[in-house]
Every structure is written in structure tokens, then in C-alpha cells.
Amino acid sequence: MAKQDQSTETRAPRAARYLLSSVAAVAAVCAAATTAGAATPKNALVMAWNIDAISTFDPAQVGEVVTNEILQNTCDTLVDFDPADERRVVPLFAERWDVSPDRKEITFHLRKGAKFPSGNPVTAEDVLWSLRRVVKLNFGNAATLTEYGFTKDTVDERIVAPDANTVVFKLDKAYPTTLILQAIAANRVAAVMDMKTIMANEQNGDLGNKYLGTRTACVGPYKLTRWNAGESIVLEANEGYWGKAPALKRVLIRHVAEAGTQRLLLGQGDVDVARDLTPEDVKDLEASKDVSILKVLRPQLFFWNFNVADGPFSKEKVRLAMRYLIDYDGLGKTIMTYLGVPRASFAQLGAVGALDEKEGQPFKLDLEKAKQLLTEAGYPNGFEASLIFGTLPHSAPIAQSVQQNASKIGVKLSLERMANAQLFSKVRGREFQSAMLAWQTGVPDAHGNASRLVFNPDNRAEAKQTQYPSWRSSYQDLALNAKIDEALLEADTAKRDALYAEIQKDVMAKGPMAFMFQMYNIAGVRKDLKDWSWTGFKTYYARTSK
Amino acid sequence: MSEVAEVGSRRFASPGRKGLPSWVWATGRTIISVAVTLFGLAALTFFIGRLLPLDPVAAVLGDNATQEAYDAMYRQLGLDQPLWVQFARYVWGILHLDFGTALTTGKPVMEDIARVFPATIELASVAIIIGTGFGIPMGVLAAMYRDTWIDQLSRVVGLIGYSAPNFWLGLMGLVLFYATLGWVAGPGRIDFTYEFDLEPVTGFLLIDSAMAGNWEMFGNAFSHIILPASILAFGAFAYISRMTRSFMIEQLSQEYVVTARVKGLSWSRTVWGHAFRNIAVQVVTVVALSYAFLLEGAVLTETVFAWPGFGRYLTNALLAGDMNAVVGCTLLVGVIFVTLNLLCDLLYRVFDPRTR
């Protein structure tokens, strides 16, 4: 053993040399094989974005923000949101439109000579077919059309094409024209699809739903040339596009789920835009000389939703008391600084008919007021309730803040975090007491949210109006229903605004949702990328240049 | 040991029942055992999936769907059928290699797995090569120079490998080697510049680019893989080196080692030529287990490095309640473990004559 010990002593340095030289050799090989991080190509827009949510490119089925954005840049709709003012609509595939005196007929005049990437000419027949298939397929997006009277039974008669370049919407009621243009004609459901190509690939009468699961077949400034699920997306400029050719020939989107990784890629110049930065990253990057932080309010609201079927939340005063437990200012200056702005009204800032910033957020943390309201509601000692929420990063800290404030007036909230799929399932089935949720409307008009978050056509459990968050909350106020109907059809803009103001104030006082924040779209953009252009409703890749 | 070897030897040497050769019986038993294991795994995952409060219909239709559309899709997905009917249909599909369609991607699960699995195999293989290449020598050296600074170093490094979270190591690695030093390429499997220059043959970028003779692309793919693979290898290295050390210490205390040394055999020949051969079987098991764990997919490493692999696919499927994808992936993990176990059994017979 003595000899072994001795040999151990003498061999140890040799072994160390062996190990160190091995490590050095591997490091040398790595370094030799390494390529330095290069700037993004001059003719391409490169983005890092979490694109996990993409599951189809069928406009009839798409619901996710990321896929919607891809479709907006690859599939022209009849009209477009004005990049300078999202409340205005401007021509896109329809070069102009006429409205009948009774507002019940809108005639779209289409551009002539346009062709799909397949070479097929774009006709009014394609427009008709595209809109009708959305209704016939009856996915969630069908509601965009059925809400305005275009049902399975009526759509063939109500959307018609008198000639190859004209499409007419025949409305069942005198809806505001701008609302119809925003809600339908600028929506993905009005994306003009290549009927011939799609129908040639139809399977079992699916109107091309499976075919469009992995590709697009439409006309727009870009065309989708590659999608590797959970990996990357490639858009290429559509050479035969009828409109102005995009400045950048390619849009490359790399799936990067981790915000910290996106930040590193952006900092190194390996991507031009990072779309999922955390508030911490944004704060740090604001000081960067290479990166700009851009943000725009989007039509998404984050709210505390109450199931008013029974228990304490069935009482209006309890719901009002809960609003005084939300520290709008404190949260707005801390957790939500780069995520959103305080907003207590269901109508998002920027929408037609929305209350202004001050009137639309009259609440502040006031424990005494909350306690007084609880006492008036018959709960002087508070109560116990549950609060569920999903995986949105800000849900947990906001829920904890509310829980902490509630405990000070005797309300014990038990918090439960769960996967989003589980959360939605519970809320959809009315199996919750209260929940933290988000909702995004498709139109810059107060009606967008009023029609879903407040209006409830049938509150019976068996009615299963699951597409209405108001139904999910077991909330129905017939007077508000009537007022929403009245506001919808009011021709006088001032009167319409006044009606929506009343509805918003009513809902803030007694509605089933305590709205808390309107969210931002936020992106880190390299300074050598020019003219990044977006509104809350659309991002315009074709306007971007380098 | 001798008794076990004798039993083993008898079992493999004796003729089987009804005069069939024993290897036929052994193979038959193995196939039945594998089939029962996989069936049990499929059943367990399937029924747990159906019991979870997740809504696959909402995942397909979106949040705005009417109840009419919801009910129609519910029927279309076969969810209105009794559970046993759903399971029977599922098993029938599996037997035809049809795992259904993934709700999260809209593509057949088999197609998805075929797309994401090569990325994970490539990453895991490079990681296990690094982990084994460093882990075994480190373990042997630590045993040879027990209680010296080399042993202490191996312990400290091993401890860090065991305890440091891969997520943190990954981010720190990126900050240091990618963002600060610029020694390695950033997240992803390859730069966008190269992504469209190569038609995948095997799905392994290193192999495909080498086969195509595109060494620039090979270098780029290598510089992308080396950091995540090294981070993953760190954990495998810790496990392999600690286990190797422990096996080797036991061998070095055996009398045959002293005898060999007394007879004048060099220290390295004694260790590598005799002692190591005796621990090879155990080391193979350890390496195989490490590899199996790596193949399951390192979710966090794949997330940090934007690596489009199997672990992240499975996690996304789980969070979205995409049970077709979850069951398909679970079965694949089962197949990996079973296959590697079988491989270990085979290697036992190669390395250990007593088991033949």
C-alpha cells in the first residue's frame, strides 16, 4: 500500500495534465468549429417569438395571436385597419365600397387582375366562398359572422356576387357600417382564399380545413413558404402581388420560448425583433444603444371574473367591494409597468364609444370602502372563496396582491394555479367561483366586448352559450341586454357614445368582471430595422425596411 | 456470484419446453414482457389523460365556438363513446402505427415525433459522448488517486453537475460563451442562413451536412450543439464518474489487483486491462440509463436553447391537454427504456461470459 500511495503521489500531476489537455483539446475543437454570430440578412426580417400556439392556418379556425398575425400578412382581407388610426378602415382587396341609404347593404368593389400565388385569378367567387365556408365549417370564428345575421341558413343569400368584381353584404339590421367593416371585412374571416386550389385538396367534405392546417392559399404581400411546427416560419415576398412589393424579401420567425434567450439573441443582433420580452428585460434594454423598445396598446383586457350563480359573488355589492381590493396604481407601477395600463371599463382604450382614461378607471385600493360594501351586502366578517388562474406570468403576482388585500377585510381567497387548458375548461363549464382571465376583442368598438362580456342571450345552464364569457359567469341583465342592442343600432354617433358610456358605468358597478388592465403589445427592435409598424389589431411586416 | 452464473448458464444452455431451443423461449418471453409493458403504459396514460379536467374540443375549436359546434367536434373526436371503446380504437390505431392527430400542431403524432425526435437524439448523443468521454476517465482516475486532489476535484465537479439546474447553467452558458466570449453560436439548431440549404436525409444536421460535404454548415451546426450538449453532458458526467469511481474502488481492493501488481504488471494495464473489464458491465448500464434519460428530452435545456426537440414537444402537449401526443410520446419513452434495457442485456452477454 505504501508503494501504491507513493505511486499515487507521483502519478497525480500526470493525470491532471491528461485531464487538462483533454479539456483543452475539446475546447480547441469547439473554438475551431465556431462561427461568429452574424448580423441578420439585409433583405430579411428575423424575429424571435414563441410560436408554439400555431396549430393551423385555416382562417376559419385560427384563434391565436401569432397565427392571426401571419395570416394578416399573407392573406388580404376586403378592407384593412388604418395603420395611423386603428378605428378607421382603408381599402385593401376591396378598392372601395358603397353603402345603401338604409345601411343594410354594403357593396364591395374588388381590385381587378389580381392573382393567387398558384396563378389562379382572384374573383368575387373566391370572396363569397371564403366567407361562406367560415360559417359552414362552424368553428369558433363563425361567430364573427353569425353575430351579424350571417347564419348557415342565410349566408348564401346574404353574401352575394352580382358580377366577378363585386361582393354585396345584405344585413338583417342597420348595423353601423364601420363596425361591420371592422368586425368582418377587416377580419381574418374575410381573407380571400384560393377556392380552386383548396377545393382540389378537399378531404371528406372538410372545405380544405385539413389542407390549410399546414399552409395558406391566399393572396397577400407575403406567402407562407415553410412552417416547421415549434421551430420556425418562413414568409417570402409574393412576387405577383397586386400591391406594393414589401421592402424585405423574407420574414423569418424562429421559435424561441424563453424570454431570456430572446433577449440574448436580440442583444447579439441574431434577430431583429424579440416579441416575448419580460418586464425585466424591457427595463434593461431601454438603456441599450442598439435596441428600441416599442409598445402599443392591444385590445386585450385582464380581469378578475366572478361566477355570480350563487354564494357571495352573486351579490352586486360584494362584486363592487372586490374592485376596491385591487391596487391598480401599485400594480401598474410595479408588476404591470411594461405589460399594461390600469383599465376598469370593458371597452378598451382607443375603441369607439370607450370611456376616457380617467372615467374608465375610477377605482383605487380602498379597504374601508370594500369593508363597508361587504357589510352592506351581509358579509361583515368576510367570507371564503377560491380564485383560479393560469400560466400568464402576471396572473400569480396579481392574484397574490388581491389575496393579501382581501385578507385584511376578512375575505379568505384560496389561490390555485393550473394549466391554461384546465382553467378554460373549468370556466367554460361554470365550475369556478372566481378566476383571473384575459379576453381580446377583434374590433376597435365598444360593441366588441359589450356583445360578449356583458350581453347574454340565454342564461339557462342548458343553453350552454359557452362562447359568451357573460354566460360562463352566469350573468344576465336583461336591461343591459336591451341597452346593448339599442346602442348597436343607434345611428347618431353622439347618442351611441352616450349609451355605451352608461353601459360601461353600469358594468363597472355591478358586472361579473372586475377589469384590471389593458395589455400592451411590446417588442424589442434593433435600431437598424426601420418603419416597424403596428396597431393593437395588426402588425404590418410589408412596411418594414432596413 | 458463481451460483447465479451457474443458474444463468443452465437457463441459457438447456433446451426449452416442447423441444424448442431455449433462445426461442427467451425471445418469446422478452417480446411478451415488452408488449405487456407497453400496453400497460398506453392504458395508464390513456385513462389518466381522459380523467384529467382538460378539454380537447376547446383546443380544436377555440374560445368562441358555439355549443352546437362543440357537440359536433366532441362526437367527431369520438369522445361521446364509452372509454373502453375509445381505448380499443386507440390501441387498434397504435397497432397500425397511427397515434392519431396532435391537436397542438394539427399533424399526425407520428409525423411530429419523426420531426422532433432526431433533434433530441442528436443532442443526447453528443451529450452522452461528452459525458462518457470525460466521466469514465474521471471516475477511474478518482478511484486510482483516491483521496488526492484529483478525487476531491471530481467530487466537487460531480456535485455541481448533480445540483446545478440545467436551466440556470444553460442561461449562464449562453451569457458567457455566446453573448460575452462569442465562442459558440446562439440558440437553435443552425443559423437561418443555412437552414434552407440542406434537404434533411436523416434529420441529424451533423450527419446530413457531413454527408453533403458541406463542412461550413457542419461547423455551424456543431457550434450550435456543443453548448447545450455540454450542459446536458455535465449531469451525465457527474453520474457516470461517481458510479465509475465507486465500481473501480471496489475492484481495486480485490486480491487479483494486488497479484497483478506483484507480478509486475503496470499500474495502467492493471486498471484498464483487468479492473476496468470487470466493471464494464456496470458502467454500460449506467451509461445506458443516462442516455435513456437524455433521450426523454431535457425540457428546460431545449427551452433555453430553442432546441426543437422531443421534451419540449411533450411538455407543450401536456399543457395543452393534447392527449394523443402525450400518449404517443409516453409510449416512445417506454420503447426507449425497454430497448436500452434489452441492449444492456445483450451487452452483458458480450462482456460477461458467465451470462452466456
Interface residues (C-beta under 8 A of the other chain):
Chain A: Q4 S7 T8 E9 R11 A12 A15 A16 Y18 L19 S22 V23 V26 C30 A31 A33 T34 T35 A36 G37 A38 T40 P41 A44 V46 A48 D52 I54 S55 T56 Q61 G63 N138 F139 G140 N141 A142 A143 T144 T146 K210 G213 T214 R226 N228 A229 G230 E231 S232 V234 L252 R254 H255 V256 A257 E258 G260 T261 L264 L265 G267 Q268 D270 T391 A419 N420 A421 Q422 F424 S425 K426 R428 A463 K464 Q465 T466 Q467
Chain B: L52 P53 L54 D55 A58 A59 V60 L61 G62 D63 N64 A65 T66 Q67 E68 A69 Y70 A72 L103 T104 T105 G106 K107 D112 R115 V116 I130 G133 F134 P137 M138 L141 M144 Y145 R146 T148 W149 I150 L171 L174 V175 Y178 A179 G182 W183 V184 A185 G186 P187 G188 D191 F192 T193 E195 F196 E216 F218 G219 N220 F222 S223 I226 R261 W267 T303 V304 F305 A306 P308 R312 Y313 N316 L318 L319 A320 G321
